[in-house]
Amino acid sequence: MTRSPSPAPRLITRGSLGSAINWPHFVAALKRGHQRARAQISDVVLGPPEHSLLSRAAWIDGLGSGVKSVTVTQGNPGRGLPSVQGAMLVFDPLTGALEAIIDSALLTDLKTAADSLLGAQYLARADSKTLLVIGAGSVARTAISAYCAVFPHITQALIWSRTASKAKALAEELTVPNVALSATENLREALGSADIVTTATMSHEPVLLGDWVRPGTHVDLVGAFRAEMREADDALLQKARLFVDNRDTTLNHIGELMIPLASGAIALSDVLGDLYDLEAGIPGRTAPEDVTVFKNGGGAHLDLMTARAILDLL
């Protein structure tokens, strides 16, 4: 019996989707993905911090399997190269055939923002008007466009960076209809007016202090991804209703939670749930004055959900 050859896998790059990103489509895909049974996931990190290989694999019943492998090279910006480079392989849920190879930068941008947006839909006030972005890199750039597309009441976006010139350059570069964009050099003052705060730094020490965060704020912690990294101090985690995108990819992997858990500043019971729990109906924000914190840890299950959403558009 002659076997039919498997179709060649599709190669998907940033240009494959065009310039306009349908953010509600990707948020909805993650929401549907969390209505399925919990994913099987596994991560492998190899190499030193300055040049590491990160591989994240997932299997989700009905969506198939996928693995994203990227190198993270801290010295690459000085070489004129991206810090993170790689690709995701997506496999057919029925035959196991390789369906697609997706550029990791495209996939990670979409996944990271959609992950934060889904968390914010559960936890932020729907009438949020002012967005504060801490950081001025590519993640910050995407976050501004994504949040403004999904939260229609946002009319102001503030950008703060340790390097003030980077915040100013990003504010001048971006244009978002009906949103006033500006850089700020006073983080504490900016927090006094922010409804949603998203952090996108490579910090190893807290840049966001709980004493500065006003009641009613939603905080989206994105940047920390290694065991020695964190962006928020203990005081913020202690005063907030604390959630993560996935317990399995955050609690024992990322310093944002590992460090305060090890010191006793917070307990496991202070982590009230993850996206699967929120989708199942556990309480998120319970009052307008609640401070909510969402740790965006990523994970291959989110990559796979996002990859399927990309393929649905092509």
Summary of the structure (lengths in Angstrom):
residues: 314
radius of gyration: 19.1
end to end distance: 32.8
largest distance: 72.4
contacts: 1059
relative contact order: 0.17
helix: 36%
strand: 25%
